[in-house]
């Protein structure tokens, strides 16, 4: 198959082992290699989100007294120390190319909660629109077990879904997925394309759930494939690996989602969720969302029914009450009631209403979805 796609939004994950020198210190040279490639991708007018590990390792370098401790408070303290250093390096290196960057630290809670998930995706959206490269890590300092994502492979997969990215690249110290463990069996072959993650593949990835293991890479592939997003697992040591992948060169292992996976997500929104309320929209809005594939703006809403919060799923009905789709509302019913029928300018005057759309296109599914190829 042809792998060259017009990837516009790319999430790149880089693991700790790919950032350290042989003595275990953060390697400026390796960081620079990643930074240079990210800048090149930006210059191709693509959007980049970098998920970078390395905080704890960097903390160990600074505070040797905690370096050998395995308990959570020590790790959290190390992450608190190391994260600033990591970002200092990134910020300095990216500034050599006048590339603005931002730091986003997340916990599992932020992604599980729909409202926060929505707010986070808008923050990403705003940064990306302005050409900024967000640099993401887990907020290790506050993430105790219950709210921990646990590893940055999974974090990168969830971020890729949150921002609806076109591709996830996981860079690691492995070349990709092999038929067997290449360290144990020299006949092991690199698998260049994976279309489905079956039990055998999961088993061959081993039971280890530690950070950086193959298990987390395979399960990350599953997360993004379910959302219709392809993933590439490749070695960070390959020269210009990021650019080459984006240009369509076959490097490492490609995880290729089936088309219907994206539909499943829409299926979830349309058939599995229980709408918390209804919005009745006028003919102009019906036409805009059905024929033109637009977001739903407050100006097109005639009436709001039910009591819902922002981030809740609502049913979108035409003026006769017939449901035409569903979506996740940016506003609560209370807030919507203040702005329905109003133009953008009128809403801005009211203050406090940060979103232009009542329901963003990315969070909207039409019943007749096949017709407009959503
Ligand atoms: N968040 C951790 C760190 O920055 C890394 C976790 C991982 O590598 O999966 O040190």
Boltz pocket constraint, residues with backbone or C-beta under 6 A from the ligand:
constraints:
  - pocket:
      binder: B
      contacts: [[A, 15], [A, 16], [A, 52], [A, 53], [A, 54], [A, 55], [A, 56], [A, 57], [A, 79], [A, 137], [A, 138], [A, 140], [A, 150], [A, 151], [A, 152], [A, 153], [A, 211], [A, 212]]
      max_distance: 6.0
